[in-house]
Amino acid sequence: MKEKKSLHEQYQSRKIHPVAKFPYRFMSHVAKILYYKKFDVHFNVHVDLKPYRDTPYIVIGNHVSRIDYVYLGLPFYPDTLNYVMGYNEIFKSHLNLVLRAMKIIQKKNFVPDLYAIRQMKRVLKEGGRICILPEGMSSISGHNQPSQTGTGALLKAFGVPVFGVKTAGGYLANTKYNLEERPGHVDVDVDLMFSPEDLKSMTADEIQEKIDRDLWHDDYDWNKEHHYRFKSKGIAENMHQLLYWCPKCHTALQMESTKDTLRCKCCGSGVTVDEYYDLHPLNEESVVPDTPSIWFDMERAWVKKQVSDINYRLEDHVRIGTIPKDHLIKNNQSSEITGEGTLTLTREGLKYVGTKEGEAFEFFLPSSEVPTFGMCNDVSRFYTFVDGEFIEFYPDRESTELWDQAVEEIHHLNDGPWKDFPEDHPANRRLTKEFLDSL
């Protein structure tokens, strides 16, 4: 008797074709009804799309939130798009049927995935269109991270027109640190980023650099200018998971947050956060960064200084989660707990020693193989792939963002393949010399 394939084997053997028009357009209308008026979405299309109708092309955009499909698809309607999505999403019970009907292409983020590339190639060859979010994960901080390694080479190899979509306000409506939806205002700008001729004449590195420059956006800076109100029941709730570092006493993992307040338990410095995401000093002694994203960049600079020590070590007791082989995951979770142990990060790489599925389990990944961690829902847990298997970590401490920044900075320090923005990129001109000298 032939052994039944696991869910992983079933989904990794699917041949993806262009999504059918009826289910795609039906879901587009549902998304429009649910979100467009609620989030006050406005489109600004700067190119005539008619000459491109019913022809292969690629849509890329800055990855601002969990619901980016709401913003990226409608400007190209009635054309259909096959979305490239994180590998784990299709295993969620409440999404499975929809994602299969929409012919999504699941990709293992931050690791090479030949299966996903083959499916993208097939869809384009058959006259379809694909949507790629080259950062690989929705924004953690409110601004971009560099696009994934190989993005430029991939677009150059496909050689079809590439449209760029820049979304503003989407992060503030659906932040990474809180799953609450916060109605406000969202602007979506669409333009042609690369013609086939551009892709042919440019190098892969030039293509990737242009993506990182043209899609760069900071939602907090944008709202400093526009001052839209984002309605919330707890604008700062859980913000300490993201902004875990105190800008006054430089202590990590001692921040606490309430409905509208973020405060350091060590020195008392803190802020209140209003519905425009403006920060206000909690007391006369408080140190207040210009925006939450500047605060995020400050703590990243602090982490960069910490990992420069050759003896740097980060360690936590964690539970680990994996994706079942024979059933879907319920309750909007991204994995099921299957073990526990100790996770350690050093300048050499990432090590886990513990259990999985009732047996001893350990691994070591050199820093070159761990450019960053994925975060499926929020900043409470993080994941990577070990020998192709999705492994999610649930630390006992609220230290997820510290882990994420530390593994990225070690990867960059060791000259890993995923590169930081170049020195002249706007992302590297945000912190003052006085602050950097103070670390």
C-alpha positions as CSV (number, residue, x, y, z in Angstrom):
1,M,0.0,0.0,0.0
2,K,1.3,3.4,-1.0
3,E,2.2,5.6,2.0
4,K,0.1,8.7,2.2
5,K,1.9,12.0,1.7
6,S,2.2,14.4,4.6
7,L,0.7,17.9,4.2
8,H,4.2,19.3,3.6
9,E,4.8,16.8,0.8
10,Q,1.4,17.5,-0.7
11,Y,1.8,21.3,-0.8
12,Q,5.4,21.1,-1.9
13,S,4.4,18.9,-4.9
14,R,1.6,21.2,-6.1
15,K,2.0,22.8,-9.5
16,I,0.8,26.3,-9.3
17,H,-1.0,27.9,-12.3
18,P,-2.4,31.4,-12.7
19,V,-5.3,32.0,-10.3
20,A,-8.8,31.7,-11.8
21,K,-10.6,35.0,-12.4
22,F,-13.8,34.3,-10.6
23,P,-12.5,33.4,-7.1
24,Y,-9.8,36.1,-7.3
25,R,-12.3,38.8,-8.3
26,F,-14.8,37.7,-5.7
27,M,-12.1,37.9,-3.0
28,S,-11.1,41.3,-4.3
29,H,-14.6,42.6,-3.8
30,V,-14.8,41.1,-0.3
31,A,-11.5,42.8,0.6
32,K,-12.8,46.1,-0.8
33,I,-16.0,45.9,1.3
34,L,-14.2,44.9,4.5
35,Y,-11.3,47.3,4.4
36,Y,-11.3,50.2,2.0
37,K,-13.8,52.4,3.7
38,K,-12.7,51.3,7.2
39,F,-9.0,52.2,6.6
40,D,-9.8,55.2,4.2
41,V,-7.7,53.7,1.4
42,H,-6.7,56.0,-1.5
43,F,-5.0,54.9,-4.7
44,N,-2.6,57.0,-6.8
45,V,-1.7,55.2,-10.0
46,H,1.1,57.1,-11.9
47,V,1.2,54.9,-15.0
48,D,-1.3,53.8,-17.6
49,L,-2.0,50.1,-16.9
50,K,-4.1,49.4,-20.0
51,P,-1.2,48.4,-22.3
52,Y,-0.2,45.7,-19.7
53,R,-3.7,44.1,-19.3
54,D,-3.7,40.3,-19.6
55,T,0.1,40.1,-20.0
56,P,2.7,38.7,-17.6
57,Y,4.2,41.1,-15.1
58,I,5.3,41.3,-11.5
59,V,4.1,43.5,-8.7
60,I,6.4,44.3,-5.8
61,G,5.8,46.5,-2.8
62,N,7.0,47.6,0.7
63,H,5.6,45.1,3.2
64,V,3.8,47.2,5.7
65,S,1.4,44.8,7.4
66,R,-0.4,41.5,7.6
67,I,-3.1,42.6,5.1
68,D,-1.0,44.0,2.3
69,Y,-3.0,41.9,-0.2
70,V,-5.8,44.5,0.4
71,Y,-3.6,47.3,-0.9
72,L,-1.6,45.7,-3.7
73,G,-4.2,43.9,-5.7
74,L,-7.0,46.4,-6.4
75,P,-5.0,48.9,-8.5
76,F,-4.4,46.2,-11.1
77,Y,-8.0,44.9,-11.1
78,P,-9.4,43.1,-13.2
79,D,-6.0,41.4,-13.7
80,T,-5.3,38.6,-11.3
81,L,-2.2,38.1,-9.2
82,N,-0.7,35.0,-7.6
83,Y,0.7,36.1,-4.3
84,V,4.0,34.8,-2.9
85,M,3.4,34.2,0.8
86,G,5.3,32.8,3.8
87,Y,5.5,29.0,3.8
88,N,3.6,28.6,7.1
89,E,0.5,30.5,6.2
90,I,-1.1,27.7,4.1
91,F,-1.1,25.4,7.2
92,K,-3.5,27.7,9.1
93,S,-6.9,26.1,9.2
94,H,-8.8,29.4,8.8
95,L,-6.7,30.4,5.7
96,N,-6.1,27.1,4.0
97,L,-9.1,26.9,1.6
98,V,-8.8,30.5,0.6
99,L,-5.1,30.4,0.0
100,R,-5.4,27.3,-2.1
101,A,-8.2,28.8,-4.2
102,M,-6.1,31.9,-4.7
103,K,-3.2,29.8,-5.9
104,I,-0.7,31.4,-3.6
105,I,2.9,30.4,-3.9
106,Q,4.3,29.4,-0.5
107,K,7.9,30.3,0.1
108,K,10.3,29.5,2.8
109,N,11.5,33.0,3.8
110,F,15.2,33.9,4.2
111,V,16.4,30.6,2.8
112,P,16.8,29.4,-0.8
113,D,13.6,27.9,-2.1
114,L,13.8,26.4,-5.6
115,Y,10.2,25.2,-5.4
116,A,8.8,28.7,-5.1
117,I,11.0,30.0,-8.0
118,R,9.7,27.2,-10.2
119,Q,6.1,28.0,-9.4
120,M,6.7,31.8,-10.1
121,K,8.3,30.9,-13.4
122,R,5.3,28.6,-14.4
123,V,2.7,31.3,-13.6
124,L,4.5,33.9,-15.7
125,K,5.1,31.5,-18.6
126,E,1.4,30.7,-18.6
127,G,0.5,34.4,-18.9
128,G,-0.2,35.1,-15.2
129,R,1.1,37.8,-12.9
130,I,2.8,37.4,-9.5
131,C,3.1,39.7,-6.5
132,I,6.3,39.6,-4.4
133,L,7.0,41.5,-1.2
134,P,10.8,41.4,-1.4
135,E,11.4,42.2,2.3
136,G,10.0,38.7,3.1
137,M,8.2,39.8,6.2
138,S,5.9,42.6,7.2
139,S,7.6,45.6,8.7
140,I,8.6,45.3,12.3
141,S,9.5,48.9,13.0
142,G,7.3,50.9,10.6
143,H,10.0,51.3,8.0
144,N,11.6,48.9,5.5
145,Q,14.4,46.4,5.8
146,P,16.6,45.5,2.9
147,S,15.1,43.2,0.3
148,Q,15.9,39.5,0.4
149,T,19.1,38.2,-1.1
150,G,18.7,37.5,-4.8
151,T,15.7,39.7,-5.4
152,G,17.5,41.6,-8.1
153,A,18.7,38.5,-9.8
154,L,15.3,36.9,-9.7
155,L,13.6,39.9,-11.4
156,K,16.3,40.1,-14.0
157,A,15.9,36.4,-14.8
158,F,12.2,36.7,-15.3
159,G,12.5,39.8,-17.5
160,V,8.9,41.0,-17.4
161,P,7.6,44.5,-16.4
162,V,7.8,45.2,-12.7
163,F,5.4,47.6,-11.0
164,G,6.3,49.1,-7.7
165,V,3.6,49.7,-5.0
166,K,4.4,52.0,-2.1
167,T,1.9,51.9,0.8
168,A,1.8,54.6,3.5
169,G,-0.2,54.3,6.6
170,G,-0.6,50.5,6.4
171,Y,1.7,49.8,9.3
172,L,0.0,52.4,11.6
173,A,-3.3,50.7,10.8
174,N,-1.9,47.2,11.6
175,T,1.3,47.4,13.7
176,K,3.6,44.5,14.3
177,Y,3.5,44.8,18.0
178,N,-0.3,44.7,18.4
179,L,-2.9,42.7,16.4
180,E,-5.6,45.3,16.8
181,E,-6.9,47.0,13.6
182,R,-6.6,50.8,13.9
183,P,-8.6,52.7,11.3
184,G,-7.0,55.8,10.0
185,H,-5.8,56.6,6.5
186,V,-3.8,54.7,3.9
187,D,-2.2,56.0,0.7
188,V,-1.2,53.5,-2.1
189,D,1.1,54.7,-4.9
190,V,1.7,52.7,-8.1
191,D,4.2,53.2,-10.8
192,L,6.3,51.2,-13.3
193,M,9.6,50.4,-11.6
194,F,11.4,48.3,-14.3
195,S,10.6,47.7,-18.0
196,P,12.0,44.5,-19.5
197,E,14.7,46.8,-21.2
198,D,15.7,48.2,-17.8
199,L,16.1,44.7,-16.3
200,K,18.2,43.6,-19.3
201,S,20.6,46.6,-19.1
202,M,21.0,46.7,-15.3
203,T,23.0,44.4,-13.1
204,A,21.2,42.3,-10.4
205,D,22.9,44.5,-7.7
206,E,21.7,47.7,-9.4
207,I,18.1,46.3,-9.6
208,Q,18.2,45.4,-5.9
209,E,19.6,48.7,-4.8
210,K,16.9,50.6,-6.8
211,I,14.2,48.5,-5.1
212,D,15.6,49.4,-1.6
213,R,15.7,53.1,-2.5
214,D,12.4,53.4,-4.3
215,L,10.3,51.5,-1.8
216,W,11.9,53.0,1.3
217,H,9.2,54.5,3.5
218,D,8.7,55.3,7.2
219,D,5.1,55.4,8.3
220,Y,5.9,57.4,11.5
221,D,7.8,60.1,9.5
222,W,5.0,60.2,7.0
223,N,2.4,60.8,9.7
224,K,4.5,63.5,11.3
225,E,3.8,65.4,8.1
226,H,0.1,64.3,7.5
227,H,-1.1,63.9,11.1
228,Y,-3.8,61.3,10.5
229,R,-5.6,59.9,13.6
230,F,-5.5,56.2,14.0
231,K,-8.3,55.0,16.3
232,S,-7.2,52.5,19.0
233,K,-8.3,51.1,22.3
234,G,-4.6,50.8,23.4
235,I,-2.2,52.6,21.1
236,A,0.9,51.6,23.2
237,E,-0.2,48.2,24.4
238,N,2.6,45.6,23.8
239,M,4.9,48.3,22.4
240,H,7.5,47.3,25.0
241,Q,8.0,44.0,23.0
242,L,9.2,46.1,20.1
243,L,10.8,49.0,22.0
244,Y,12.5,47.0,24.7
245,W,15.5,49.3,25.3
246,C,15.5,52.5,27.3
247,P,17.0,55.5,25.5
248,K,17.9,57.1,28.8
249,C,19.6,54.4,30.9
250,H,20.4,52.0,28.0
251,T,18.9,49.1,29.8
252,A,17.3,46.2,27.8
253,L,14.2,44.2,28.5
254,Q,13.0,46.5,31.3
255,M,10.4,48.5,29.4
256,E,6.7,48.1,30.3
257,S,3.6,49.3,28.4
258,T,0.0,50.0,29.2
259,K,-2.8,51.4,27.2
260,D,-1.1,54.6,26.2
261,T,2.2,54.6,28.1
262,L,5.7,53.1,27.7
263,R,8.0,53.3,30.7
264,C,11.4,52.0,31.9
265,K,11.2,50.0,35.1
266,C,14.8,50.9,36.0
267,C,15.0,54.6,35.6
268,G,11.4,55.8,35.2
269,S,11.9,57.5,31.8
270,G,9.0,57.0,29.5
271,V,6.5,58.4,27.1
272,T,2.8,58.6,26.5
273,V,1.6,57.8,22.9
274,D,-1.3,59.5,21.3
275,E,-3.5,58.4,18.4
276,Y,-1.3,60.1,16.0
277,Y,1.7,58.0,17.3
278,D,3.3,61.2,18.6
279,L,5.5,60.6,21.7
280,H,5.2,62.8,24.8
281,P,7.5,62.8,27.8
282,L,6.1,61.0,30.9
283,N,8.1,63.3,33.2
284,E,10.8,66.0,33.1
285,E,13.6,63.4,33.2
286,S,12.3,61.3,30.3
287,V,14.3,61.0,27.1
288,V,12.0,61.0,24.1
289,P,13.1,59.9,20.6
290,D,11.5,61.7,17.7
291,T,9.4,58.7,16.6
292,P,8.9,55.1,17.5
293,S,10.9,54.1,14.4
294,I,13.8,56.3,15.4
295,W,13.7,54.6,18.9
296,F,13.8,51.3,17.1
297,D,16.9,52.4,15.1
298,M,18.6,53.6,18.3
299,E,18.2,50.3,20.0
300,R,19.5,48.5,16.9
301,A,22.6,50.7,17.1
302,W,23.0,49.7,20.7
303,V,22.7,46.0,19.7
304,K,25.3,46.6,17.0
305,K,27.7,47.8,19.6
306,Q,27.0,44.9,21.9
307,V,27.6,42.2,19.2
308,S,30.9,43.8,18.3
309,D,32.3,42.1,21.4
310,I,33.8,38.8,20.3
311,N,32.4,37.2,23.4
312,Y,28.8,38.3,22.8
313,R,26.3,35.7,24.0
314,L,22.5,35.8,24.1
315,E,20.6,32.9,25.7
316,D,17.0,32.1,26.6
317,H,15.0,29.1,27.6
318,V,12.4,28.6,24.8
319,R,9.6,26.4,23.8
320,I,9.7,25.4,20.2
321,G,6.8,25.0,17.7
322,T,6.6,23.0,14.5
323,I,4.1,22.5,11.8
324,P,2.2,19.2,12.0
325,K,2.5,16.7,9.2
326,D,-1.1,15.4,9.2
327,H,-3.4,18.3,10.2
328,L,-3.8,22.0,9.9
329,I,-3.1,24.5,12.8
330,K,-6.1,26.0,14.5
331,N,-6.8,29.2,16.5
332,N,-4.8,31.5,14.2
333,Q,-1.6,29.9,15.6
334,S,1.5,29.5,13.4
335,S,2.9,26.3,15.0
336,E,2.2,23.7,17.7
337,I,4.5,23.4,20.7
338,T,6.6,20.2,20.4
339,G,9.6,20.8,22.7
340,E,11.6,23.0,24.8
341,G,15.3,23.8,25.5
342,T,18.0,26.4,25.5
343,L,18.6,28.7,22.5
344,T,22.0,30.4,22.3
345,L,23.3,33.1,19.9
346,T,27.0,33.9,19.6
347,R,29.2,35.5,17.0
348,E,29.6,32.0,15.4
349,G,25.9,31.3,15.0
350,L,22.7,29.9,16.5
351,K,22.5,26.8,18.7
352,Y,19.6,24.9,20.2
353,V,19.8,22.1,22.7
354,G,16.6,20.5,24.0
355,T,13.8,18.3,22.9
356,K,11.4,18.0,20.0
357,E,8.4,15.6,19.8
358,G,9.5,13.8,23.0
359,E,13.1,13.2,21.8
360,A,16.5,14.9,22.2
361,F,17.0,17.5,19.5
362,E,19.7,20.0,18.8
363,F,21.1,22.0,15.9
364,F,23.7,24.6,15.1
365,L,23.3,27.1,12.2
366,P,26.3,29.3,11.3
367,S,25.6,33.0,11.2
368,S,25.9,33.0,7.4
369,E,22.7,30.8,7.3
370,V,20.6,33.0,9.6
371,P,20.3,36.5,8.1
372,T,17.2,37.3,10.2
373,F,14.2,35.7,11.9
374,G,10.7,35.6,10.7
375,M,7.8,36.7,12.8
376,C,4.4,35.3,11.8
377,N,1.9,37.4,13.7
378,D,3.5,39.8,16.1
379,V,6.6,40.3,18.3
380,S,5.9,37.5,20.7
381,R,7.9,34.7,18.9
382,F,10.2,34.1,15.9
383,Y,11.2,31.4,13.5
384,T,13.8,30.0,11.1
385,F,14.2,26.9,9.0
386,V,16.4,24.0,10.1
387,D,17.2,21.5,7.3
388,G,14.1,22.8,5.5
389,E,11.8,22.4,8.6
390,F,10.0,25.4,10.1
391,I,11.0,25.9,13.7
392,E,9.4,28.6,15.8
393,F,10.8,29.8,19.1
394,Y,8.7,31.1,22.1
395,P,11.2,32.7,24.6
396,D,10.3,32.8,28.3
397,R,11.3,36.5,28.3
398,E,9.8,39.1,26.0
399,S,13.0,39.2,24.1
400,T,12.0,38.4,20.5
401,E,13.1,41.7,19.0
402,L,16.4,41.6,20.8
403,W,17.0,38.2,19.2
404,D,16.0,39.5,15.8
405,Q,18.3,42.5,15.8
406,A,21.2,40.6,17.3
407,V,21.1,37.8,14.7
408,E,20.9,40.4,11.9
409,E,23.8,42.5,13.1
410,I,25.9,39.4,13.6
411,H,25.1,38.2,10.1
412,H,26.2,41.7,8.8
413,L,29.3,41.8,11.0
414,N,30.4,38.4,9.6
415,D,29.8,39.6,6.0
416,G,26.8,37.3,5.4
417,P,25.1,37.2,2.0
418,W,22.1,39.4,3.2
419,K,23.5,42.9,3.1
420,D,22.5,46.0,5.0
421,F,21.5,49.2,3.2
422,P,24.5,51.0,1.7
423,E,26.0,53.8,3.7
424,D,24.4,56.5,1.6
425,H,20.9,55.0,2.0
426,P,18.4,57.2,3.9
427,A,18.1,54.5,6.5
428,N,21.7,55.2,7.6
429,R,21.3,58.9,8.1
430,R,18.7,58.8,10.8
431,L,20.8,58.9,14.0
432,T,23.0,61.7,15.2
433,K,26.7,61.4,15.7
434,E,26.2,62.5,19.3
435,F,24.0,59.6,20.0
436,L,26.2,57.1,18.3
437,D,29.2,58.4,20.2
438,S,27.3,58.0,23.5
439,L,26.9,54.2,23.1
